[in-house]
């Protein structure tokens, strides 16, 4: 399990994924965020990330996704 910590930025979520050797870089920030969300879902389903961590990281990813969509329009 990941150590309990706060997840406030996309960087924080990247560091969480890195703990499981998940490195995401597609080249477009929006796609990176979407792929991080998929990877996070997979880690949660596999039982390696607890519910609290999953929910905090998911909220960050949703927020970043919304902001990135606004930026690109």
Phi, psi and omega in degrees: 000149178286150177291142179297134178199173180270144178238107183240336184230166177298325177300318178300318180292321177300319179294323175298311181297323179301328179301337181250021181056039176252112179243124184243122170206105179263330179121338176240127188304317180301316179292323176301315181296317180297318180291323176298321179296319178296315179296320178298316176303316181297318179295322179293314179298327180283349177083015180266348176239130181284166186299317181299313178298315180302312183295317179297315181292323181296320179298317178299315181296320178297316180298312180297322180297314179300314181296320180293321177298318178297319181296325186274353180267000000 
